[in-house]
Amino acid sequence: MLIYMLAAAMTIVMLIATAFGLHQEAARVRVKANTKRLDGFAHRNVYRRH
């Protein structure tokens, strides 16, 4: 019975760690995409005359 409880606890911990890792990766990709998009606008506005 103890082995089953440890296996279940380990499975739950691994699922939580996977969800946290996916969340962190998605946030990193989102920031990278937003930075790339803003850099594109910055390059276009450099040559605009006021």
C-alpha positions in Angstrom: 0.0 0.0 0.0 2.9 2.4 0.8 4.4 1.9 -2.6 1.1 2.8 -4.3 0.8 6.0 -2.2 4.4 6.9 -3.1 3.8 6.2 -6.8 0.6 8.3 -6.8 2.3 11.2 -5.0 5.2 11.1 -7.4 2.8 11.1 -10.4 1.0 14.1 -9.0 4.2 15.9 -8.4 5.5 15.2 -11.9 2.2 16.4 -13.4 2.4 19.7 -11.4 6.0 20.1 -12.5 5.1 19.5 -16.1 2.3 22.0 -16.0 4.6 24.6 -14.3 7.3 24.0 -17.0 4.8 24.4 -19.8 3.5 27.6 -18.3 7.1 29.0 -18.0 7.9 28.0 -21.6 4.7 29.6 -22.9 5.5 32.8 -21.1 9.0 32.9 -22.4 7.8 32.3 -26.0 5.1 35.0 -25.5 7.7 37.5 -24.3 10.0 36.7 -27.2 7.2 37.1 -29.8 6.1 40.4 -28.3 9.7 41.7 -28.3 10.2 40.6 -31.9 7.0 42.3 -32.9 7.9 45.5 -31.1 11.4 45.5 -32.6 9.8 45.3 -36.1 7.8 48.5 -35.4 10.8 50.2 -33.9 12.8 49.6 -37.1 10.0 51.1 -39.3 9.6 54.2 -37.1 13.3 55.0 -37.2 13.1 56.5 -40.7 9.8 58.4 -40.2 10.2 62.1 -40.5 8.5 64.3 -37.9 
